[in-house]
Amino acid sequence: MLNYLTVLVCCQLAGELIVTALKMPLPGPVLGMAILFAGLVVNGGVPDDLGKVADGLLVNLSLLFVPAGTGIMLHTGLISRDLVPISVSILVSTVATIAVTAAMMSVLSPPQSGDGGASAGAGPAAKPAAEVAGKDGSDA
């Protein structure tokens, strides 16, 4: 499993090095994730041990937010001075994210029949009681 942790760190490092060398306006870890994704596509999927390493990191991910929260508390003066632009940008980006998600959902999801999805095979609740119990009304 240490090998797969090394793979994750090397992908992030490669992303950082490429971004720094080419002076790209992109976070290094984002490029590192793209490199990792390309490697996984070439490999044909996620190896089980890599999944275990990633799950272990995700369990402890909340610990990484502590330094960010501390940094925010240290710079409350700067934040209070720019509170309106920060609030507007958060609001606009949230609305834009919801709109793009809704648009993608409507484009990518299959069309609904208009009956609330009851005919889409939603299980026994979507069928009339006679069909669930059997044609003659028995529980066969």
Wavefront OBJ file of the C-alpha trace (Angstrom):
o trace
v 0.000 0.000 0.000
v 2.967 2.287 0.485
v 3.580 2.006 -3.262
v 0.143 3.447 -4.001
v 0.586 6.261 -1.489
v 3.828 7.056 -3.317
v 1.919 7.084 -6.614
v -0.559 9.626 -5.216
v 2.191 11.869 -3.851
v 4.198 11.625 -7.092
v 1.160 12.605 -9.160
v 0.653 15.673 -6.986
v 4.367 16.497 -7.145
v 4.387 16.119 -10.932
v 1.411 18.465 -11.146
v 3.165 21.032 -8.953
v 6.390 20.816 -10.963
v 4.628 21.184 -14.319
v 2.520 24.121 -13.122
v 5.570 25.855 -11.663
v 7.779 25.213 -14.695
v 5.171 26.347 -17.220
v 3.776 29.128 -15.008
v 0.262 27.807 -15.520
v -2.674 29.509 -13.751
v -3.812 26.187 -12.321
v -3.328 24.570 -8.925
v -0.698 21.836 -9.042
v -2.869 19.264 -7.254
v -5.574 19.703 -9.912
v -3.090 18.865 -12.649
v -1.818 16.024 -10.457
v -5.348 14.613 -10.271
v -5.597 14.833 -14.061
v -2.323 12.921 -14.350
v -3.614 10.306 -11.901
v -6.889 10.043 -13.835
v -5.027 9.540 -17.112
v -2.933 6.828 -15.491
v -6.042 5.087 -14.175
v -7.678 5.222 -17.608
v -4.578 3.693 -19.196
v -4.473 1.081 -16.411
v -8.124 0.224 -16.970
v -9.418 1.074 -13.513
v -8.535 1.660 -9.904
v -6.452 -1.102 -8.286
v -7.948 -2.395 -5.030
v -4.982 -1.307 -2.912
v -5.091 2.212 -4.368
v -8.758 2.363 -3.418
v -7.886 1.313 0.129
v -5.203 4.016 0.384
v -7.597 6.643 -0.977
v -10.317 5.554 1.459
v -7.856 5.874 4.333
v -6.985 9.401 3.249
v -10.639 10.368 2.829
v -11.470 9.213 6.357
v -8.924 11.700 7.723
v -9.630 14.480 5.225
v -11.413 16.646 7.793
v -8.107 17.125 9.634
v -6.793 19.044 6.637
v -9.455 21.734 7.103
v -8.152 22.728 10.549
v -5.218 24.826 9.212
v -7.520 26.533 6.704
v -10.016 27.373 9.435
v -7.231 28.694 11.630
v -5.979 30.862 8.776
v -9.441 32.313 8.321
v -9.630 33.182 12.008
v -6.219 34.870 11.861
v -7.291 37.105 8.987
v -10.728 38.244 10.154
v -9.703 41.872 9.595
v -9.027 41.268 5.913
v -12.176 39.219 5.548
v -14.372 41.827 7.252
v -12.957 44.538 4.980
v -13.846 42.519 1.867
v -16.970 40.847 3.240
v -19.337 42.099 0.514
v -17.233 40.920 -2.471
v -16.556 37.597 -0.757
v -20.254 37.083 0.013
v -21.324 38.045 -3.513
v -18.777 35.720 -5.095
v -19.866 32.831 -2.870
v -23.536 33.474 -3.666
v -22.963 33.820 -7.424
v -20.759 30.736 -7.609
v -23.290 28.700 -5.608
v -26.174 29.735 -7.877
v -24.048 29.071 -10.971
v -23.094 25.630 -9.659
v -26.730 24.742 -8.995
v -27.753 26.002 -12.459
v -25.002 24.075 -14.257
v -25.790 20.944 -12.247
v -29.493 21.224 -13.104
v -28.712 21.792 -16.791
v -26.350 18.817 -16.921
v -28.885 16.663 -15.085
v -31.605 17.543 -17.592
v -29.281 16.846 -20.527
v -27.798 13.602 -19.206
v -30.765 11.990 -17.448
v -33.274 9.892 -19.382
v -36.636 11.549 -20.078
v -39.357 10.934 -17.509
v -42.796 9.661 -18.482
v -44.735 12.402 -16.664
v -46.413 10.099 -14.137
v -43.928 10.857 -11.397
v -41.684 7.998 -12.436
v -44.215 5.370 -11.342
v -43.980 3.513 -14.647
v -40.187 3.532 -14.640
v -39.967 0.321 -12.647
v -39.986 1.934 -9.244
v -40.849 -1.346 -7.564
v -44.034 -2.797 -6.093
v -45.371 0.623 -5.095
v -45.617 1.576 -8.763
v -47.810 -1.422 -9.643
v -51.524 -1.748 -8.974
v -52.364 -3.895 -5.971
v -53.885 -6.591 -8.196
v -50.576 -7.066 -10.021
v -48.565 -7.230 -6.816
v -50.872 -9.745 -5.152
v -51.531 -11.727 -8.328
v -54.367 -11.563 -10.858
v -56.785 -13.452 -8.637
v -55.977 -11.340 -5.562
v -53.926 -14.051 -3.831
v -50.469 -13.376 -2.420
v -48.759 -15.871 -4.746
l 1 2 3 4 5 6 7 8 9 10 11 12 13 14 15 16 17 18 19 20 21 22 23 24 25 26 27 28 29 30 31 32 33 34 35 36 37 38 39 40 41 42 43 44 45 46 47 48 49 50 51 52 53 54 55 56 57 58 59 60 61 62 63 64 65 66 67 68 69 70 71 72 73 74 75 76 77 78 79 80 81 82 83 84 85 86 87 88 89 90 91 92 93 94 95 96 97 98 99 100 101 102 103 104 105 106 107 108 109 110 111 112 113 114 115 116 117 118 119 120 121 122 123 124 125 126 127 128 129 130 131 132 133 134 135 136 137 138 139 140
